[in-house]
Amino acid sequence: MLARAGLPAADAVKYELDHFVPLAVGGHPHSEDNPWLQKWDGAWNARVKERPERRLQVMVCAGEITLHTARTAIQHDWLAAYRKYVAADPFEAELAPDRAAKLRVWCWGARASISGGTDGAGSFHALVVR
C-alpha cells in the first residue's frame, strides 16, 4: 500500500493500515477498497478514528442505530461521524465513560458477530447478536 501511495517503505511507522469501514460495523475484511493508510500524527489521526468506530459499534449493539446507519456514517465521512457521535473536535471531552463501558461489556457479552453475505458494495450486511 505504501508503494501504491507513492510513499517510501521507511514511512511505514507513520501509518496504521486500517479498515476504512471498520469490521465491527460491517466493513469487508477482504475487500481491496477497504484497507487504507491512516496517519498516526495530526489532529485527525488513526487513534482519533478509533473513537467513532467504537462509539458506533456500541450504539449498534445497544439498538440505538442500525448497522447500515453506522456503516454509512463512517463510509461517507468519518470526520462528520466523529462530530455527530463523539464530539465537535478530538480535543473535547470523551464520551461519558461509565455509559460507554457498560454498553461495550453488554455488546461483547452478547457475543455480537458479523455474519451473512455482502451488500454488493463489499460490506457485510448482517450483525448477529447471540
N, C-alpha and C positions, 0 to 999 in steps of 0.2 A: 504494500500500500504506500509505503514511503516513496518508492521509485515512481509509482503512478502519479503521486502528488508532486514529483519533482524535488523531493527532499533527500538529503544525504542520509545514509544509514546511521551516522553518528547522532542524528536528531531524534532517534527512536525514544530516548529517555524524556523527551519534551512532550510526548503524546501518549494518550491512552488509546488503545484500539477498542472502541466502544461500539455497541449496537445502537444505531440511531433511534430505532424504535425498540425499547427495552424488551427483553424476553418476558419479563414479568407482566407486561401489558400486551402481549401478543406479537412482539417482533419476531420475525422468522430467523431461526438460528443459522440457517444455511444460505440465505439469500445473499447474492453478491452486492445487492444495493443497500443492505442494512449495516454492514460494518463501516465505520468511518473513524478518522483520526481526530481526536478531541485534545486540544492543548491543555496542559496542566497549569499554565500560567495565565494571567489576565483575570479580570473580574468575572467573566462568564466562562469559567473553566470546567474541566471534567468533574471535579468534586462538586461544583455547583449544580451541574446537570443531574447528579445523583438525587438531589432533593426532590425535584418534581417527579422523577421516576418513582421513588419510594412513596411519595405522597399519593400519586395516582394509583399505585398498586394497593395501598391501604384503603383508599376510597372505593376501589372496585370490590375488594374483599368485604368491605362493610356494606356494600349495596348502595353507596351514596351516588355513584355514577356508573355508567355502563362501561364494559371493556372497550367498545367502539369509541366512546367519548374520550376515554383515557388515551387510547392509541392515536386517535386523530389529533388530540391536543399536542402530543409530543411530535407527531409526524409533520404537522403543518407549521408549527413554530414553537420550539421548546422554550424560547425566551418568554413568549406570551403565556405559555403554560406555567412557567415559573411565577410570573407576575400574578396570574389569576389564582393559582392553587397554593402558592407558598408565601411570597412576599413581593413587594414592589422592586426590590433590588437585593443582591446577595449579601448585603451587609446589614439588613434588617434582622430583627429577632427571629429565631427559629419558630416552627410550629409549636403549639402547646405540647411539650414533651410527654406529659402524662397521657394525654389522649392518643397521640400517635403511637406511643409504646404499647398501650392496651390493644389498639386495633391491629398492630403488627403481630402481637402474640396471638390474637384471635385468628388472623389470616393464616399464619404459619401453622397454628394448632389445628385449623380446619383442613390442612394439607391441600391447599389450593394448587392446581396444576393446569398448565396449558395443554389442551388436547384437541383433537379433531383435524380437519384439513386446512386448506388455506382459502383466503377470500379472493384469490385471483391476483391480488397485489403483493403476494408473497408474505402475508401476515396470517398467523393462526387466527381462527375465528371463534374459539370457544374457551372459556375459563371454567373448569370443572372444580367445584368445591365439594370435597368429600367429608 
